């Protein structure tokens, strides 16, 4: 029983360490990979195509938000 608790605790500590390392790491860039490879305009066009696909499949609606 104690071995299982130690294993679970170790896994939790490893997950916490991994998350903290990713937060403080400068290795991961803020811009998506496609934006770096093909340019910002192509990445924005891909994002627009993806949003249109969501709109066409009814996953988002096209009602404007209020600017209150």
C-alpha positions, 0 to 999 in steps of 0.5 A: 500500500505504501509503495502505491502511495509513493509511486503516485506521489512521485508521478505527481511531483514529476508532473508538477516539475514538468509544468513548472519547467515549461512555464519558465522555459524560454525554449518554447516560442510564443508564436505557432510553428506554422507562423515561423515557417510560412509567415504570419499571413499564411498562419492567419489565413489557416486560422481563418479557414479553421474558424470558418470550418467551425462556423459551417459545422455549427460549433460556433455561431455568428452572432456579434458580441455586445460592446458593452 
